[in-house]
Amino acid sequence: MPTAPVGFDLDMTLIDSQDAILGSFAGLAADTGVAIDPAGVRSRLGIKLQDELAHWFPPGEIDEAIRIYRVHYLTLLAPLTRVLPGAAQALTAVRAAGARAVVITAKAERAARLSLESVGLVPDELVPDAHGPEKAVVLKEIGATVYVGDTPADMAAAVAARARAVGVATGSFSAAELRAAGAADVLSSLTEFPLLYREIAI
């Protein structure tokens, strides 16, 4: 019998996209004259682009802000995105157990696919445009029993879907914050995931 799928967040879980994201917001700020605080953006990494832009632009200007941001992001994505330690090995460990590795991310599909391609990661499935409770719905639909992410929202989604919440403290949140949100395990990096997964996949 195949092992149940494992879900992975993308930004700051599998890839370090901070420089590309913050650079794109800096470009957007320069093009529009709107002051955007990078610390505020960094504190919310992982939410949908339109939700982040709502912190800086009125509703009627968000669509144009998205267009401008994406012009910058698609330029900066390849040179500034880096794979996080252990990411490739984590996907390999899931496949070795006979399971599918599914990336579930708030990123739009094109940006997510290009981000994965730029660092050479190939999941078995990609589910874009999902954040918070939307990730819980996806996890239930695919029957995932584990979800790996770097934010409290990721942990809450896993708990809501009755999947094991595995936190990785490679983003903006501490191990304590991830545990408070429901993480059953917190890793310092994905290099620790294969050993943990061998234990929990039995």
N, C-alpha and C positions, 0 to 999 in steps of 0.2 A: 504493500500500500504506500502511495506517495505521502511524504510528510506534508503537513499543512503549510501554506505559504507564509513567508516572513515579509513584513512590510518595513521599508526604510524611508525616513525623511531624506531630503536631498541637501538643502543649504545648511552648512555647518554640521552635518552628520556624515555625509559621504564626500562633500566638496567644501572647500573654503572659497566662498564667493564674495567675501566682504569687500575686497578691494574693487572688484568690478561693480558691485552694487553701489558702494559709496561714491565711486568715481562717476557713475551714471547720475546719481542724485546731485553731485556737484555740477555736472554738465547741465542738468535740468535747471538748477538754480541760476547758473550763469546765463542760460538762454532766456529764462522767464523773468529774472529779477526778483524771484521769490526766495527769501531766506529760509534755507532748510538746514536744520541742526543735525549733523551727522551722528551725534550721540543718541539723539532720539530715534533715528532710523536704525542704528545698531541695536538699540534696546528691544526693537520689535522684529528683528530679522526672522523671516519665516512666514509672515502674514502675506496675504494677497497684495499685489502692487496697488490696486485701486483703493484698498483699505489704508495702506500707508499714505498714499497721496491725499487721502481725505483729511489727514492731519495738517496739510499745507496748502490745499487749494479748495475753493468753493466747488460745489457739485457740478456746476456748468463748465468748469475748466479742467475737470479730471481727465476726460477723454483725450484732450489735446496734450495734457501732461504725460499721459501714458504713451502717446505716440513719440513725443520728444525723448522721454526716458529710454524707450526701446531702441531708438536710433543710437543713442550712446551705449546702451548695454550690449547690443549686438556687435559693436565695434570693440568694446573692452573685454567681452566675455572670454574669448580664447586666450589672450595674453595674460589675463589676470586671475583666471580660475585655476585653483590647485586641488589635486586630490588629497584627501585627508589620510593620514597613516592608518593602514589596516582596512581601508574601504574595499579594495579589490579582494582581499583575503576573506572579508566578511561575506561578500556575494558568493565567492567560491565555496565557502563552508556550507552555505545554505544549499547550493546545488549538489554538493557532495553527499548531503543527507537525503537527496531525492526530492527537494522542495523547490518552489519558485521564489525568486527574490523580486519583490514588487516595490518600485519606488512610488511613493505617494507624496505629492508636493503641492504647495500653493503656487508654484511657478507656472506660467503659461507653457503650453506644450512645446512650442518652438524653442523657447529659451531653455527649457529643461533638457530637451534632446540635445541641443547644441552644447550645453554644459557637460552632459555626460560624455558626449563624443570628444570634447576637447581634452578630457583627462583619461579617455580610454576605458570608461566603465560601461558595461552592457548589462542592464538588468533584464529579467525575463518579461517584465511588463512595466509600463509607466502610466501612472494615473495623475494627470496634472490638475491644476485649478481646484485643489482641495485643501482646506485649512480647518483646524479645530474640529467641531462636531461633524463636518463633512468627511474628515478622515475616518471618524468612527464608523460612518455609514459604509465607506469603501471597505474598511477592515472586516466588517460583518459580511458584506457581499462576497468577498473573496475567501472567507473562512480563515483568515489569518489568526494564528495563535500567539504571534509575537509582533510587536512594533517597536522599532528603534528610532529614537529621535533626540533632539537636543533642547527642546523647549517644554515648559510645563503644559502648553496646549497639546503637544504630542503625547505626553504621558496621560493627560485627561482623555484624549481620544482613544488611546489603547484601553484604558480602564473602562470607558463607556462601551467599548466593543468586546469586553471580556477577553482581551488579548493580554499577554504578558508585556508590561511596559518596561522597556529597557532604555534607560537614559544614557547619553554619552555627553560628557561635560566638555565639549569642544566648541560650544557656542557662547552665548552671553549669559548663561545661567549656571549656577553652582550645583554641585551634587546635592546639597541640602534642599535647594529649590525644586530640583527634579524629584527627589524623594517625597517632598511635601505634596507634589502634584500626583503622586501615585506610582512612581517608579519602583519596580520590584528589585531592579538591579541598576547600578550606576557605574559606568565604565569611564576611565580617564581618556581612552581612545578606542577606536574599533580594533586595534591590535589585540585587545582582550576578548573580542567577541567570539572567535572560533572556539576557544575553550569553553566559554559559557554556553554557547549553543550546543556543543556536544553533550553537555550535561542536561540541558533542558529539552533537547529533542528526543531523548531516550523514552 
